[in-house]
Amino acid sequence: MLNASILFALLCVLGLLLFFSGLPTLSTCALPSIVSDHSGQSFKRPLESVLVILVTAIYAFAAFWNLGNRQSPQSFISMAEKAAVLEMDTPEDAGRLALFPGIGSGSYRIEYSVDAEGWFPLESFLQDHVAVLKWAFIPLNLDDSVRYLRIICDSGSPWLGEVALFAPDGTRLPFHTDVILLCDEPDTVPTASDFLNSSYFDEIYHVRTAWEHLNGIWPYEISHPPLGKELISLGILIFGMTPFGWRFSGTLIGVLMIPVMYLFVKRLFSSGRIAVLSSVLLASGFMHYVQTRIATIDSFAVFFILLMYYFMYGWLSTGKRLDLALCGFFFGLGAACKWTCLYAGAGLAVLWLSDWLRNLSREGKRVLPAFLKNAAFCMLFFLAVPALIYYLSYAPYGRSEGAALFTGSFTKTVLENQRFMFQYHASIVAEHPYSSRWYQWILDIRPILYYLEYLPAGKRISIAAFVNPVICWGGLFSLMILLYLGIWRRNRLAFFLIVAYLSGLLPWMFISRLTFEYHYFASAVFLIPMISYIFWIMENNMRQGKIFSLSFTVAALILFVLFFPVLSGLPIDDVLGSKLLGWLPSWPI
């Protein structure tokens, strides 16, 4: 007998089949095409403006809600070859020792004493790369004869932010220490570690690197270009080294993607209604919501990819060089965040070249002078300008080494990092329980569970990253239709969207290294314009087409509300969490 979650998933698929069964005859229906630019009219219609602002505001509230603590230790001290003695005011039962590790790796030995003369081993703590910026609670179980604790760094160069002592009943124990920076922010100490006060998943790499960039320290994470971490550091500059601060920039980018998606779809289809619906679809996106709320670099890369294709379409539809220049500029910003933007750049090259080949087939050799002139323009804005942006993004590396820009030593550092990144990604060998392959992404078969914590009284906290099933499966149906229309009816707009989508997916088909669902983010964002293409067909070829597009959008929004607890880290009943993440047997529960 099917359980309720699997039955609901089947109903979702059935609903999508019914939706797409309503399509008119594709061989004869009117199709959208690449048209003259209408983006300037985007915000001239008051109702559209109000609706987009409303959608963005509601999404922003949901995105910044429960994002992370705004108080966290700000002062850190290197504990290399150091020891800190904690002296309690009176002998007490010490139940737990709380530590907030900063950057660096090493190990601590924890000892106790009744008179500060004879010391006895108690516990040890390894501060490896996984422990960075996470509150750690070490059990002590000492009786009331103990008055002194000593934390000794045994190895490495770990940094420490704050320490605290708790009695077995959970009350804080006052103490004094000669290392003042370890007890100067007592109000920041929580009673337990969770995602609101600590780093989770890949934040352990990117956040610490953002902090290192700010403090002139050689970065730990050098397997990706630095701009994404520098953008994370902007939030830290504004709000401090807190979970809210290090997640702020990515979350803000996620909010800005809502109006950008509206403008993009408006430019594609010249339909304000469909553009507004597309902004709602993006706001209902599971991947978009979860991925932009964790402090990693993918949010920035996808944001710039969306802008790259927005301006490439502008050039294809109007021929304005400004659009082409801005496309190249955002390509440079994206490449300086993550190399996946190079895949998107290859898609831009396909679109650019196919447009010139089309002109050549229609007008012959007369277009060659214009082609060569435009090619030279692209050499400037797609090679020289991005290369300069990429090069300058390494400024924090130079600062940590004392190397000035445009010097031989700085250039050597940049070039050596390119070699390291290529070798690292080419040779990485690892396993992970939530890893997945590209064919699993397009079917929503294997989400990644970023965070899972079991609470008392049968509660749990989950944060899972995957695509809204309505958008994922509906987008896959849309892709099949666009492939037909792009090939058999030679529709240029369908071809544009297919290239945008596949440019982020095709390279992963040939990559054997460890991959995850979030690698689909750069392609998944284009599922929404592809679905919007189907909306346009229905609304322009069917009497009830607007009802179809609205019902699809409402279904996606309902699923977002239903799954919101396991996307946002909201404490819920464990049984409910298992049902929400148990639609398919391969989903992590």
N, C-alpha and C positions, 0 to 999 in steps of 0.2 A: 504494500500500500504506500502511495506517495505521501511524503510529509508535506506540510503546508508550504514550506519555503520552495521546494522543487515544483510544486503545483503552481505557485505564484510565478515562478520563472517561466514555466510552460505557457501560462496565460499571457505573459509579457511577449513571448515569441509569437503566439497566436495573434495577439493584437497588432504586432508589426506586420505579420503576413496579411491581415485584413486591411491594414493601412495601405500597403503597397499594391494590393489587389485592386485598389481604386484608381490606379494610374490610367490615364487615357492611352490610346494607341500610340506607342512611341515612334512608329515609323512615319506618322503624319502630323503629330501634334506640333504646336509652336514651341520653339526652344529659345532660352535666353542666349544672348551672344555678347561678344566683347563690343561694347558700345562707347560712345563719347562719355567723357568723365562727368559724373553727376555729384561728385563728393562735395562740391561747394554748396549744394542745396541741403546738405545733411541736417544742419541745425537751424534751417530757416522755417521749419514747420514746428510750431510751438508744442503741439501734442506729442510729436515724436521726441522732442527734446525733453519734455517733462517725463515721459515714460522711460527713456534711457537713463536719465538722472535718477529716477526712482529705483529702477532695477539696480543701478550701480550702488546707490546708497544702501539699499537693503542687503546687497551682497557684501558691501564693506562692513556693515554691522556684524553680519555672520562671520566674516573672515577675521576680523580683529577681536571678536568675542572669544574669551578663553584661550587667547593665543599663547600666553605665557606670563610668568611673574614679571613685575616691573622693579622688584627688589632682588638683588643678588650681590654676592661679594664682588667688590670692585678692585680691591687692593690684593696683589699677589706677591709672594716672596719666594725666591729660589731657595730650596732646602738642601741643595747640594752640600754634603759634608757638614750639615748642621743638625742640631738637636734642640727640641723645644720641651721645656719642663712645664707641666701644668700643675699648679699648686692649688688644691681646694682649700676653702676657708677653714673647714672642719672636716675630719674624716667622714666619708660618706659612702653609701652603696652606689657604685657607678655601674650603670647597666649598659650604656652604649656610648661610643665615641663617634661624633659626626665629623666628617672631613669633606671639604670642597676642593678637589684637585683642579689645578690650573693646567698650563701646558707642561710638556716634558714628561719623560718616563723615568721610573725608578722604583725603589721599594723602601718601605718603612718598617722598622722594628718598634713595637710598642712594649714598654716595660712599666712596672709599677714598683712603688716603694712606700714604706710607712714612715721613713725618717729622712729620705733624700740621700741616703748613704748606701744602703744595700738595695740593689736593683735586681728585679726578677723578670724573666721574659713572660710575655702575656699573649700577644697576637702579632701578626704581620699583615701588611697591606701592600699589594702590588699596584702601583699606579702606571698601568700601561696605556696605550693609545685609546683603548675602549673606555677607560675610566675618566677621561678628560671631561671637565665641566659637568660632572654628575655627582650629586650628593651621595656619599658612601656612609653607611652606618655599620660600625664594627662592634659586635657584642663583646662586653668586658666581663660582666658577672663577678664583680669584685665585692668583698664584704666591707663593712664599715670601719675597718682598721686602716684602710688605704687612704692616704692623703695626697700622694704624688703619682703623676703619670709622666712618662717621657716618650716623645716621638723622635726616633733617630732615623735619619736617612742612611740606608745601608748601601745603596748603589744608585747610579744615574744622577740626573739633574732635574728632579721634579719640582714644579712650582705648586705652592699651596695657597689657597685663598682664605680659608676660615676653618676653625675647629670649634666644637662645642661638646659638652658632656651632658648626659641625661641619666636620671635615676631610673630604676626599674619601672616606676609608675609613669614615666614619661615627662616628669618635671625637669626643668633645666637646672643644672648645678653650677653655681658661681665658682670661678677659679681665676687665678692670676698666672701670667706667663711673661718671661723676659722677651719673647718674640711678639711684640705688641700687635703687629699687622695680622696675626692669626686670631685675634679676638676683638678687633676694632669695629666689627659690623654685626653685632649679635642679633639685630632685628631681622637679618636676612636668613637666619637659620630656620629651616622647616622641621617638621617632626617626622617626615618621610620623604623619600625621593620619588618624583614622578616627572612626567613630561613637561609640567608647568614650571618646575624649578630647575630642571636639568636638561642636558642635551640628549637627543635620541637619534638613532640610525646614523646617517652620514654627517650629521651636525658635528660629530666628534672630529671630523677632518676639516670641514669648511669654516666652522665658527672659530676654532682655534687659530686657523690660518688668517682669518680676517683680523683677529686681535693681534697676531704677530705682525701683520702689515702695518697696523696702526702704531706699533711700538718699535718698529725698526729691527725686528728679529727675523732671521732667516726662516722662511715658511716651512711648515711640516708637510703640507699637501702641495705637491708640485706636479701632480699627474694631470692637471688641467691648467689652461691659461689663467692668469690671475684676476681678470677684470670682475668676474662674478663674485669673488671673495672681497674685492674692494667695494663693490656695491653693498654687500652685507655689512661691511665695516661702517658705511654711512649711517645705518640704523643704530649701530653701537655708539657712534659719535653722538647721536642725538639722545638716545635713551639709556646709554650705559651698557656695560657688559652684562646684560640681563637676557633671559629667554625672549621677552617681548622685543628688546632692542635688536638682538641678532636675527629675529624672524621678521622684523618690521619691513625691511626693503623688499623682500620677496613677496610678502603679503600685499604691499602697496602695488607692486607690479601686477599681481593677480587682479587687483581691483581695476587698474588702468586697462587691463586687457578687455574688460567688458565694453567700454565705449569704443575701443579700437576694433573689436569684432563687429560692433554696430556699423562703424564707418567702412570697414572692409566689405561687409555684405551689402551695404548700401551702394558702395562703388561697383560691386559686381553685378547687382540685379536692378539697381535704380528703384528699389521698392522699400519705402520706409517701414511698412508693416512687417515684411519679411526680415528686415534688418533688426527691428525691435525683438522679434521672436528669436533671432539668432543670439542676441545678447542674453535673453532669458535662458536659452539652451546652454550657453557657456557658463552662466551663473549656476546652472543645475549640474554642471560637470563634476563628477566625483574626483577625477584625476586633477583637474584644474584647481579645485578647492584644497585638496590635501597637499598637492605638490607645491603650491605657492605658500603654504603655511609652515613648511619645514625649511630651515635655513640651508638650502643647497643651491647650486648654481643653475639648475635646469630651468627655473622660472624665468630667469633673465634671458637665457638662450632662446626659449620658445617665444618670449615677448618680441625679441628682435627678429626672429624668423617670421612672425606674423607681419611685422612692419615691412620686412624685406619684400614679401609677396604683395603687400598692399601697394607699395610704390612701384613694383614691377608691373602690376596690372595697370597702374596709372600711366606708365610709359607705353604699354601695349595699346591702351585705348586712346591716348591723346598724342603720344610722341613727344611729350615735354621732357626736356633734358633734366629739369629739376627733379622730376620723379626718379629718373635713372640715377642721378647723383645721390639722392637720399637713400635709394635702395642699396647702393654701394656703401654708403656711410653706415647704415644699420647692419649690413653684412660684416663690416669691420668690427663693430661693437659685439655682434654675436660671436664671431670667430674668436675674439679676445676673451669670451666667457667660456666657450666649450667648442670642441672640434666638431660636434654634431652639426654646427652651423655650416661647416664646409660641405656637408651632404646637401643641405638646403641650397647652398651656393651653386652646386652642380645643377640643381633643378632650375635655378635662375638662368644659368648658361644655356640649358636646353630650350627654355622659353625664348630667350633672346635670339638664339641662332635659328630656331624654327620660324620666328617671325621674319627674320631677314631672308631665309630661304623661300618663304612664301612670297615676299616682295620680289625676290629674284625670279621666281617662276612666272610672276604676273608681268613684270616690267623689264625683265632681261638685264643686260649689262648696264643700262642707264642708272641703276641703283648702286653700282659699285663705288663711285666716289662718296656717296652718302654713307654706304656701309663702312668704308675704310675710315671715314671721319668719325663715325659713331664708335667703331672699334677702338680708335685711339682714345676717345672720351672714356670708354669702359676700362681701358688700360689704366687710366688715371684713377677712376673712382672705384674700381673693383680689384685693383692690385696695389697701386701706390698708396692711396688713402687708407685702405684696410691694413696694409703692412705697417704704416706709420702708427695707426691706432694700436695695433697689436704690439708693436715695439715699445710704445710709450706705456702700455699697461704694465710693463715689467719694472716700472719705477721703484716699487717697494723692494724688489729683489736687489736693485742697485743700492738703495738706501741702507739695506741691512749689511751690505758689503763695503759701503763707503765708495761706491763707483758712480761717477757722474754719467748722465745720459750722453749718448753719442761718443762714448769712448770705447777703446778696444776691449777693455775688461768687461764693460757692460754688455757690449755686443756678444762677447764670448759667452757670458752667462745666459743670454737669451738663446743663442744657438744651441748650447749644451742642453738647455731645458727641452728644446724641441726633440733632440735626439733621445733624451730620457723618456719623454712622454710617448714617443713612438714605440720604443722598445718595451716600455711598461705595458702598454695596451696590447701589443702584439704577442707578448709572452705571458700575460697573466693567466695563472692556473689556480682556480679556487672553486669551492662548492658552497652552496647556500640553500637552505630548505625552501626559500621562497623565490629562487631563480626561475626564469621562464624563457621560452624562445618566442621568436616573432610570430609564429603561427598561433601561439597561445594568446598573444596580445590581441590580435584582430578578432578573436572569438570570446575574449574576456574569460579565459579559462583559468588563469593562474594569477590572481591579485597578489600583491606583496603586503605583508603585515608589518608596518613600521613600528608599532608599539602595542604591547599587550600586558595588562596588569590585572591580576585577580585581587579583588577587594573582599573584605569581610561581608557576611550576610548574603553570600551568593551574587555579588556584584562584580562587574568587570569594566575595564577601560580598553577600548580598541581604537587603533588608527590604521585603516587599510587604504591602500592606493590602487585604484583600478578605474575603468571607464564606466560611466553610467550605462547600464545595459541597454536602455532605450536608444541612447546616442551611439553606443558601440555597434550593436546589431543593426540598428536602423541605418547607421553610416555605412556598414558593410553592404547592405542592400543597395544603398545609394551609389556606392562605388561600382557595383556590378552594372547598374543602369548607366552611369556616366561612361564606363568603359565601352558599352554598346554605342552610346550616342557619340562619343569621341571618335570611335573607329569607323562605324558604319554611316553616321550622319555628319562626320567631320566637323563636329561642333567645337569651336575654338575655346569657348569658356569651359566646356567639359574637359578638354585637353589640359587647360591651365590648372584646374583643380586636381586632376589626376596626377600631374607632374608634381604639384605642391605636396600632395599626400605621399606619393611613392618616393620622393626624394629623401624623406626622413625614414622610410621603411626598408627600401631595397638594400641599402648597404648592410643592414643587420642580418639579412638573409645569408650573407657570406662571412659573417663574423662568428667565430667559434668560442670566443671568450665568454665568461660569465655575464649574463644579461638579466635584466629585470623588467617588470611591467612599466616602470617609469621611463624606460628608454622609448616607449611608444608615445610619450607626451607630444613630441614635436610633430608626429603624424596625426595623432588623435585630434589635435586642435582643428585640423582641416576637415574632420568629419562633419563639423557644423556647417561650413559653407556648402559641402556636398549635399547635406540634408536640405539646406536652404534652396539649392538648385531644384530639388524635388518639390519643395513648397511652391516655387515659381511655376513649374509645369502645371501643378494642380490648380493653382489660383488663376492661371491664365488660360486653362483649357477645360475647366470643370465648373459647373454652376455652384457646387458645394465645396469647392477647393479650399476656401478660407477656413471652413469648419475642420477639414482634414488637418491642415497645418497647425491650427490652434489646438486641436485635440492631441496631436503628437507632442507639442510643447508642454501642454499641461501634464501629460503622462510622464515626461522626463522630470518635470518639477515635483510631481508627487513622489517619484522614486527618490529624488534628492532629499525630500523631507523625511521619507521613511528610513533612509539609510544614514541620515545626519548623525545619529549617535555614534556610529562606528567610523565616521569620517572625522569627527571633531574631538573625539576623546571624552565624550560625555559618559559619566558613570551610568550603567544600565544593568538590568538583570542579566545574569550570565546566560540564561536560557534564550532570552531575546537576542542577545549578541550572537549566539551560535546559530540561531535561525536566520538572522540577516546575512551572516557570512557563510551560510550553508546551502545556498541556492544550488550549487553544483558540487559534486563530490571532490573536485580538485581545489575548491576554494578553502583558504585557511580559516578554521573556526577557533 
